[in-house]
């Protein structure tokens, strides 16, 4: 008789522990995480149309096909999920959220010399920014 009572108590505690684990295991991680309010690339210029551009002529070559873009977001302690896209299939992008960088790789020789737009988006808030990498020829004025 006492073995049956002990067995029932152990089973009851087991069921209760499963219920407790399932309730606390499904709670959200943190309700107080702040969201991204703005995201922006750094070290760019504006062209005549007001678009953000970076001249990569002479930086991107057949030997050196990588370019690193830096970005910032506010607030700094926001929970993020940053993704990046390229306007060209011949240019790939990788996001390093820890360093707040986007590494751009010109995959083919044909992609070098063609302008490409890189877009970053925080998928939680849909805040975004874009910059166009251009291969601008320096203008030399001869008198």
LOSE-823296 format. One record per residue: residue number from 1; residue in one letter; x, y, z of N, C-alpha, C in turn. Coordinates in Angstrom, 2 decimals, m for minus. Example, Ala and Ser with C-alpha at 12.3 -4.5 7.8 and 13.67 -1.06 7.14 Angstrom:
# LOSE-823296
+-----+------+---------+---------+---------+---------+---------+---------+---------+---------+---------+
: pos : code :      nu :      nv :      nw :     cau :     cav :     caw :      cu :      cv :      cw :
+-----+------+---------+---------+---------+---------+---------+---------+---------+---------+---------+
:   1 :    A :   13.19 :   m5.69 :    7.80 :   12.30 :   m4.50 :    7.80 :   13.20 :   m3.30 :    7.80 :
:   2 :    S :   12.85 :   m2.25 :    7.08 :   13.67 :   m1.06 :    7.14 :   12.90 :    0.03 :    7.87 :
+-----+------+---------+---------+---------+---------+---------+---------+---------+---------+---------+
***
This chain:
# LOSE-823296
+-----+------+---------+---------+---------+---------+---------+---------+---------+---------+---------+
: pos : code :      nu :      nv :      nw :     cau :     cav :     caw :      cu :      cv :      cw :
+-----+------+---------+---------+---------+---------+---------+---------+---------+---------+---------+
:   1 :    X :    0.82 :   m1.19 :    0.00 :    0.00 :    0.00 :    0.00 :    0.87 :    1.27 :    0.00 :
:   2 :    X :    1.90 :    1.31 :    0.80 :    2.74 :    2.49 :    0.85 :    3.52 :    2.68 :   m0.45 :
:   3 :    X :    3.86 :    1.56 :   m1.12 :    4.56 :    1.67 :   m2.39 :    3.66 :    2.32 :   m3.44 :
:   4 :    X :    2.36 :    2.02 :   m3.40 :    1.42 :    2.61 :   m4.34 :    1.27 :    4.11 :   m4.08 :
:   5 :    X :    1.26 :    4.51 :   m2.84 :    1.12 :    5.93 :   m2.49 :    2.37 :    6.70 :   m2.94 :
:   6 :    X :    3.54 :    6.13 :   m2.69 :    4.79 :    6.78 :   m3.10 :    4.85 :    6.89 :   m4.62 :
:   7 :    X :    4.43 :    5.83 :   m5.32 :    4.40 :    5.86 :   m6.78 :    3.45 :    6.94 :   m7.31 :
:   8 :    X :    2.29 :    7.08 :   m6.70 :    1.32 :    8.12 :   m7.11 :    1.87 :    9.52 :   m6.84 :
:   9 :    X :    2.58 :    9.72 :   m5.73 :    3.17 :   11.02 :   m5.42 :    4.25 :   11.36 :   m6.45 :
:  10 :    X :    5.11 :   10.40 :   m6.81 :    6.16 :   10.62 :   m7.79 :    5.56 :   10.94 :   m9.15 :
:  11 :    X :    4.52 :   10.22 :   m9.56 :    3.84 :   10.51 :  m10.83 :    3.20 :   11.90 :  m10.81 :
:  12 :    X :    2.59 :   12.26 :   m9.69 :    1.97 :   13.59 :   m9.57 :    2.99 :   14.70 :   m9.68 :
:  13 :    X :    4.14 :   14.53 :   m9.02 :    5.21 :   15.54 :   m9.10 :    5.76 :   15.61 :  m10.52 :
:  14 :    X :    5.89 :   14.48 :  m11.19 :    6.38 :   14.47 :  m12.57 :    5.45 :   15.23 :  m13.49 :
:  15 :    X :    4.16 :   14.98 :  m13.37 :    3.17 :   15.69 :  m14.20 :    3.21 :   17.18 :  m13.92 :
:  16 :    X :    3.29 :   17.54 :  m12.63 :    3.35 :   18.96 :  m12.27 :    4.61 :   19.62 :  m12.83 :
:  17 :    X :    5.75 :   18.94 :  m12.80 :    6.98 :   19.53 :  m13.33 :    6.90 :   19.71 :  m14.84 :
:  18 :    X :    6.26 :   18.79 :  m15.54 :    6.07 :   18.93 :  m16.99 :    5.20 :   20.15 :  m17.29 :
:  19 :    X :    4.15 :   20.35 :  m16.53 :    3.26 :   21.50 :  m16.72 :    4.02 :   22.80 :  m16.46 :
:  20 :    X :    4.80 :   22.84 :  m15.39 :    5.56 :   24.05 :  m15.05 :    6.58 :   24.37 :  m16.13 :
:  21 :    X :    7.29 :   23.37 :  m16.62 :    8.29 :   23.58 :  m17.67 :    7.62 :   24.07 :  m18.96 :
:  22 :    X :    6.47 :   23.51 :  m19.30 :    5.81 :   23.94 :  m20.53 :    5.31 :   25.38 :  m20.43 :
:  23 :    X :    4.85 :   25.80 :  m19.27 :    4.37 :   27.18 :  m19.12 :    5.54 :   28.16 :  m19.19 :
:  24 :    X :    6.61 :   27.92 :  m18.44 :    7.73 :   28.86 :  m18.44 :    8.58 :   28.73 :  m19.69 :
:  25 :    X :    8.55 :   27.62 :  m20.37 :    9.32 :   27.45 :  m21.59 :    8.72 :   28.16 :  m22.78 :
:  26 :    X :    7.45 :   28.55 :  m22.71 :    6.79 :   29.21 :  m23.84 :    6.65 :   30.71 :  m23.65 :
:  27 :    X :    7.16 :   31.28 :  m22.57 :    7.09 :   32.72 :  m22.37 :    8.06 :   33.42 :  m23.31 :
:  28 :    X :    7.73 :   34.62 :  m23.76 :    8.66 :   35.35 :  m24.62 :    9.96 :   35.65 :  m23.87 :
:  29 :    X :   11.05 :   35.80 :  m24.65 :   12.35 :   36.01 :  m24.04 :   12.39 :   37.29 :  m23.23 :
:  30 :    X :   11.96 :   38.37 :  m23.81 :   11.95 :   39.64 :  m23.10 :   10.94 :   40.57 :  m23.76 :
:  31 :    X :   10.07 :   41.09 :  m22.98 :    9.06 :   41.99 :  m23.50 :    9.62 :   43.41 :  m23.63 :
:  32 :    X :   10.69 :   43.70 :  m22.89 :   11.23 :   45.05 :  m22.82 :   12.29 :   45.35 :  m23.88 :
:  33 :    X :   12.54 :   44.46 :  m24.85 :   13.51 :   44.74 :  m25.90 :   13.04 :   45.92 :  m26.73 :
:  34 :    X :   13.94 :   46.88 :  m26.93 :   13.58 :   48.03 :  m27.76 :   13.72 :   47.67 :  m29.23 :
:  35 :    X :   13.00 :   48.39 :  m30.05 :   13.00 :   48.15 :  m31.50 :   13.85 :   49.20 :  m32.20 :
:  36 :    X :   14.33 :   48.85 :  m33.38 :   15.13 :   49.77 :  m34.18 :   14.24 :   50.92 :  m34.65 :
:  37 :    X :   14.70 :   52.14 :  m34.42 :   13.96 :   53.32 :  m34.89 :   14.57 :   53.91 :  m36.15 :
:  38 :    X :   15.88 :   53.67 :  m36.36 :   16.52 :   54.13 :  m37.59 :   17.75 :   53.27 :  m37.86 :
:  39 :    X :   18.05 :   53.13 :  m39.13 :   19.24 :   52.39 :  m39.56 :   19.82 :   53.14 :  m40.75 :
:  40 :    X :   21.17 :   53.26 :  m40.76 :   21.78 :   54.06 :  m41.81 :   23.20 :   53.60 :  m42.09 :
:  41 :    X :   23.57 :   53.61 :  m43.38 :   24.94 :   53.37 :  m43.77 :   25.79 :   54.58 :  m43.38 :
:  42 :    X :   27.10 :   54.36 :  m43.26 :   28.03 :   55.44 :  m42.95 :   28.98 :   55.65 :  m44.13 :
:  43 :    X :   29.69 :   56.78 :  m44.12 :   30.76 :   57.09 :  m45.08 :   30.28 :   57.10 :  m46.53 :
:  44 :    X :   29.27 :   57.87 :  m46.80 :   28.73 :   57.99 :  m48.15 :   28.64 :   59.45 :  m48.53 :
:  45 :    X :   28.33 :   59.70 :  m49.79 :   28.08 :   61.05 :  m50.29 :   26.71 :   61.04 :  m50.95 :
:  46 :    X :   26.13 :   62.21 :  m51.12 :   24.88 :   62.33 :  m51.86 :   25.19 :   62.74 :  m53.30 :
:  47 :    X :   24.51 :   62.13 :  m54.26 :   24.67 :   62.56 :  m55.64 :   23.68 :   63.68 :  m55.94 :
:  48 :    X :   23.60 :   64.11 :  m57.19 :   22.73 :   65.23 :  m57.57 :   21.26 :   64.92 :  m57.34 :
:  49 :    X :   20.89 :   63.64 :  m57.38 :   19.49 :   63.26 :  m57.18 :   19.15 :   63.04 :  m55.70 :
:  50 :    X :   20.13 :   63.18 :  m54.80 :   19.90 :   62.99 :  m53.38 :   20.04 :   61.55 :  m52.93 :
:  51 :    X :   20.57 :   60.69 :  m53.81 :   20.78 :   59.29 :  m53.45 :   22.13 :   59.14 :  m52.76 :
:  52 :    X :   22.22 :   58.17 :  m51.85 :   23.48 :   57.88 :  m51.17 :   24.36 :   57.06 :  m52.11 :
:  53 :    X :   25.60 :   57.51 :  m52.31 :   26.52 :   56.81 :  m53.21 :   27.90 :   56.72 :  m52.57 :
:  54 :    X :   28.63 :   55.69 :  m52.97 :   30.03 :   55.54 :  m52.58 :   30.80 :   55.18 :  m53.85 :
:  55 :    X :   31.83 :   55.95 :  m54.16 :   32.65 :   55.69 :  m55.34 :   33.67 :   54.61 :  m54.98 :
:  56 :    X :   33.58 :   53.46 :  m55.64 :   34.49 :   52.34 :  m55.36 :   35.47 :   52.09 :  m56.52 :
:  57 :    X :   35.53 :   53.03 :  m57.46 :   36.48 :   52.89 :  m58.58 :   37.89 :   52.94 :  m58.01 :
:  58 :    X :   38.72 :   52.00 :  m58.39 :   40.07 :   51.91 :  m57.86 :   40.17 :   51.09 :  m56.58 :
:  59 :    X :   39.05 :   50.89 :  m55.90 :   39.02 :   50.07 :  m54.68 :   38.65 :   48.63 :  m55.04 :
:  60 :    X :   37.61 :   48.49 :  m55.86 :   37.19 :   47.16 :  m56.33 :   37.93 :   46.87 :  m57.63 :
:  61 :    X :   38.73 :   45.83 :  m57.60 :   39.49 :   45.42 :  m58.79 :   39.31 :   43.92 :  m58.98 :
:  62 :    X :   39.88 :   43.40 :  m60.05 :   39.83 :   41.95 :  m60.29 :   40.55 :   41.18 :  m59.19 :
:  63 :    X :   41.56 :   41.79 :  m58.57 :   42.31 :   41.13 :  m57.50 :   41.63 :   41.31 :  m56.14 :
:  64 :    X :   40.95 :   42.42 :  m55.93 :   40.31 :   42.73 :  m54.64 :   38.83 :   43.00 :  m54.90 :
:  65 :    X :   38.01 :   41.98 :  m54.73 :   36.58 :   42.07 :  m55.07 :   35.69 :   42.32 :  m53.87 :
:  66 :    X :   36.27 :   42.53 :  m52.69 :   35.47 :   42.74 :  m51.48 :   35.44 :   44.21 :  m51.09 :
:  67 :    X :   34.29 :   44.65 :  m50.60 :   34.15 :   45.99 :  m50.07 :   33.29 :   45.89 :  m48.81 :
:  68 :    X :   33.68 :   46.60 :  m47.75 :   32.96 :   46.53 :  m46.48 :   32.24 :   47.85 :  m46.22 :
:  69 :    X :   30.94 :   47.76 :  m46.01 :   30.12 :   48.91 :  m45.65 :   29.82 :   48.84 :  m44.17 :
:  70 :    X :   29.85 :   49.97 :  m43.49 :   29.47 :   50.00 :  m42.08 :   28.11 :   50.68 :  m41.95 :
:  71 :    X :   27.38 :   50.29 :  m40.93 :   26.07 :   50.88 :  m40.68 :   25.88 :   51.06 :  m39.19 :
:  72 :    X :   24.95 :   51.91 :  m38.82 :   24.57 :   52.12 :  m37.43 :   23.06 :   52.06 :  m37.33 :
:  73 :    X :   22.59 :   51.71 :  m36.15 :   21.15 :   51.73 :  m35.89 :   20.91 :   52.31 :  m34.50 :
:  74 :    X :   19.74 :   52.85 :  m34.34 :   19.35 :   53.44 :  m33.05 :   18.04 :   52.83 :  m32.61 :
:  75 :    X :   17.84 :   52.64 :  m31.34 :   18.81 :   52.75 :  m30.26 :   19.84 :   51.62 :  m30.33 :
:  76 :    X :   21.00 :   51.88 :  m29.72 :   22.10 :   50.93 :  m29.80 :   21.80 :   49.59 :  m29.15 :
:  77 :    X :   20.90 :   49.57 :  m28.17 :   20.58 :   48.32 :  m27.47 :   19.35 :   47.62 :  m28.05 :
:  78 :    X :   18.94 :   48.00 :  m29.24 :   17.74 :   47.43 :  m29.86 :   17.98 :   45.97 :  m30.26 :
:  79 :    X :   16.93 :   45.19 :  m30.19 :   16.97 :   43.82 :  m30.70 :   16.82 :   43.89 :  m32.21 :
:  80 :    X :   17.77 :   43.30 :  m32.94 :   17.78 :   43.45 :  m34.40 :   17.78 :   42.11 :  m35.11 :
:  81 :    X :   17.40 :   42.17 :  m36.36 :   17.56 :   41.06 :  m37.29 :   17.82 :   41.70 :  m38.65 :
:  82 :    X :   19.08 :   42.06 :  m38.90 :   19.47 :   42.82 :  m40.09 :   19.74 :   41.86 :  m41.24 :
:  83 :    X :   19.15 :   42.18 :  m42.38 :   19.43 :   41.43 :  m43.61 :   19.86 :   42.44 :  m44.68 :
:  84 :    X :   20.58 :   41.95 :  m45.67 :   21.05 :   42.81 :  m46.76 :   20.77 :   42.15 :  m48.09 :
:  85 :    X :   20.52 :   42.99 :  m49.09 :   20.29 :   42.49 :  m50.45 :   21.08 :   43.35 :  m51.43 :
:  86 :    X :   21.30 :   42.78 :  m52.60 :   22.01 :   43.46 :  m53.67 :   21.09 :   43.55 :  m54.88 :
:  87 :    X :   21.24 :   44.62 :  m55.64 :   20.41 :   44.78 :  m56.84 :   20.93 :   43.94 :  m58.00 :
:  88 :    X :   22.09 :   43.31 :  m57.84 :   22.68 :   42.50 :  m58.90 :   22.84 :   41.06 :  m58.43 :
:  89 :    X :   22.55 :   40.12 :  m59.33 :   22.75 :   38.71 :  m59.01 :   24.23 :   38.35 :  m58.95 :
:  90 :    X :   25.08 :   39.16 :  m59.57 :   26.52 :   38.91 :  m59.60 :   27.26 :   39.49 :  m58.39 :
:  91 :    X :   26.52 :   40.12 :  m57.49 :   27.12 :   40.71 :  m56.30 :   26.42 :   40.11 :  m55.08 :
:  92 :    X :   27.21 :   39.49 :  m54.19 :   26.64 :   38.89 :  m52.99 :   26.99 :   39.74 :  m51.77 :
:  93 :    X :   26.14 :   39.63 :  m50.75 :   26.33 :   40.41 :  m49.53 :   26.21 :   39.50 :  m48.31 :
:  94 :    X :   27.00 :   39.80 :  m47.29 :   26.95 :   39.08 :  m46.02 :   26.90 :   40.12 :  m44.91 :
:  95 :    X :   26.01 :   39.93 :  m43.94 :   25.86 :   40.86 :  m42.83 :   26.59 :   40.32 :  m41.61 :
:  96 :    X :   27.39 :   41.18 :  m40.98 :   28.02 :   40.88 :  m39.69 :   27.37 :   41.81 :  m38.68 :
:  97 :    X :   26.36 :   41.30 :  m37.97 :   25.62 :   42.15 :  m37.03 :   26.48 :   42.57 :  m35.85 :
:  98 :    X :   27.43 :   41.75 :  m35.46 :   28.28 :   42.08 :  m34.31 :   29.14 :   43.30 :  m34.61 :
:  99 :    X :   29.76 :   43.35 :  m35.79 :   30.60 :   44.49 :  m36.18 :   29.81 :   45.59 :  m36.87 :
: 100 :    X :   28.56 :   45.36 :  m37.12 :   27.69 :   46.28 :  m37.86 :   28.30 :   46.61 :  m39.22 :
: 101 :    X :   28.57 :   45.54 :  m39.97 :   29.16 :   45.67 :  m41.29 :   28.40 :   44.80 :  m42.30 :
: 102 :    X :   28.46 :   45.25 :  m43.55 :   27.97 :   44.45 :  m44.68 :   29.15 :   44.25 :  m45.61 :
: 103 :    X :   29.51 :   43.00 :  m45.85 :   30.61 :   42.69 :  m46.76 :   30.02 :   42.43 :  m48.14 :
: 104 :    X :   30.47 :   43.20 :  m49.11 :   29.97 :   43.10 :  m50.48 :   31.04 :   42.41 :  m51.32 :
: 105 :    X :   30.64 :   41.37 :  m52.04 :   31.57 :   40.61 :  m52.88 :   31.11 :   40.67 :  m54.33 :
: 106 :    X :   31.95 :   41.23 :  m55.18 :   31.69 :   41.25 :  m56.61 :   32.13 :   39.89 :  m57.15 :
: 107 :    X :   31.16 :   38.99 :  m57.33 :   31.44 :   37.58 :  m57.63 :   32.10 :   37.35 :  m58.97 :
: 108 :    X :   31.74 :   38.13 :  m59.98 :   32.27 :   37.89 :  m61.32 :   33.02 :   39.12 :  m61.81 :
: 109 :    X :   33.89 :   38.91 :  m62.77 :   34.64 :   40.01 :  m63.38 :   33.68 :   40.97 :  m64.08 :
: 110 :    X :   32.60 :   40.42 :  m64.65 :   31.62 :   41.27 :  m65.35 :   30.90 :   42.23 :  m64.41 :
: 111 :    X :   30.80 :   41.88 :  m63.13 :   30.09 :   42.76 :  m62.20 :   30.92 :   43.97 :  m61.80 :
: 112 :    X :   32.23 :   43.88 :  m61.96 :   33.11 :   45.01 :  m61.62 :   32.94 :   46.09 :  m62.68 :
: 113 :    X :   32.69 :   47.31 :  m62.24 :   32.48 :   48.42 :  m63.14 :   31.02 :   48.78 :  m63.32 :
: 114 :    X :   30.12 :   47.94 :  m62.81 :   28.68 :   48.22 :  m62.91 :   28.16 :   48.66 :  m61.54 :
: 115 :    X :   27.36 :   49.72 :  m61.54 :   26.79 :   50.22 :  m60.30 :   25.87 :   49.18 :  m59.68 :
: 116 :    X :   25.88 :   49.11 :  m58.35 :   25.03 :   48.16 :  m57.64 :   24.49 :   48.84 :  m56.38 :
: 117 :    X :   23.22 :   48.60 :  m56.09 :   22.59 :   49.17 :  m54.90 :   22.49 :   48.10 :  m53.82 :
: 118 :    X :   22.97 :   48.44 :  m52.63 :   22.92 :   47.54 :  m51.47 :   21.88 :   48.09 :  m50.51 :
: 119 :    X :   20.97 :   47.22 :  m50.07 :   19.90 :   47.61 :  m49.15 :   20.00 :   46.78 :  m47.89 :
: 120 :    X :   19.90 :   47.46 :  m46.73 :   19.83 :   46.75 :  m45.45 :   18.46 :   47.00 :  m44.84 :
: 121 :    X :   17.92 :   45.96 :  m44.20 :   16.58 :   46.03 :  m43.61 :   16.62 :   45.33 :  m42.26 :
: 122 :    X :   15.99 :   45.95 :  m41.26 :   15.74 :   45.26 :  m40.00 :   14.39 :   44.57 :  m40.16 :
: 123 :    X :   14.40 :   43.25 :  m40.20 :   13.16 :   42.52 :  m40.50 :   12.12 :   42.61 :  m39.39 :
: 124 :    X :   12.52 :   43.03 :  m38.19 :   11.55 :   43.17 :  m37.10 :   10.72 :   44.44 :  m37.24 :
: 125 :    X :   11.35 :   45.52 :  m37.74 :   10.65 :   46.80 :  m37.84 :   10.51 :   47.31 :  m39.26 :
: 126 :    X :   11.15 :   46.66 :  m40.22 :   11.18 :   47.07 :  m41.62 :   11.85 :   48.42 :  m41.84 :
: 127 :    X :   12.65 :   48.89 :  m40.88 :   13.48 :   50.08 :  m41.11 :   14.56 :   49.69 :  m42.10 :
: 128 :    X :   14.86 :   50.58 :  m43.04 :   15.82 :   50.22 :  m44.08 :   16.64 :   51.42 :  m44.53 :
: 129 :    X :   17.72 :   51.12 :  m45.24 :   18.54 :   52.14 :  m45.86 :   19.21 :   51.49 :  m47.07 :
: 130 :    X :   19.61 :   52.33 :  m48.02 :   20.29 :   51.80 :  m49.20 :   21.37 :   52.77 :  m49.64 :
: 131 :    X :   22.39 :   52.19 :  m50.27 :   23.49 :   52.97 :  m50.82 :   23.88 :   52.32 :  m52.14 :
: 132 :    X :   24.29 :   53.15 :  m53.09 :   24.70 :   52.65 :  m54.40 :   26.21 :   52.76 :  m54.52 :
: 133 :    X :   26.84 :   51.64 :  m54.84 :   28.27 :   51.61 :  m55.10 :   28.47 :   51.92 :  m56.57 :
: 134 :    X :   29.19 :   53.00 :  m56.83 :   29.37 :   53.45 :  m58.22 :   30.84 :   53.38 :  m58.60 :
: 135 :    X :   31.08 :   53.28 :  m59.89 :   32.42 :   53.29 :  m60.45 :   32.57 :   54.59 :  m61.25 :
: 136 :    X :   32.69 :   55.68 :  m60.52 :   32.72 :   57.02 :  m61.13 :   34.12 :   57.33 :  m61.64 :
: 137 :    X :   34.19 :   57.77 :  m62.87 :   35.46 :   58.18 :  m63.46 :   35.75 :   59.61 :  m63.02 :
: 138 :    X :   36.96 :   59.82 :  m62.52 :   37.35 :   61.15 :  m62.09 :   37.39 :   62.09 :  m63.30 :
: 139 :    X :   36.86 :   63.26 :  m63.12 :   36.84 :   64.26 :  m64.19 :   38.13 :   65.07 :  m64.12 :
: 140 :    X :   38.83 :   65.10 :  m65.22 :   40.07 :   65.88 :  m65.31 :   39.83 :   67.01 :  m66.30 :
: 141 :    X :   39.99 :   68.21 :  m65.83 :   39.79 :   69.37 :  m66.68 :   41.14 :   69.81 :  m67.23 :
: 142 :    X :   41.24 :   69.85 :  m68.56 :   42.49 :   70.24 :  m69.20 :   42.27 :   71.61 :  m69.83 :
: 143 :    X :   43.19 :   72.53 :  m69.53 :   43.07 :   73.89 :  m70.09 :   43.74 :   73.97 :  m71.42 :
+-----+------+---------+---------+---------+---------+---------+---------+---------+---------+---------+
***
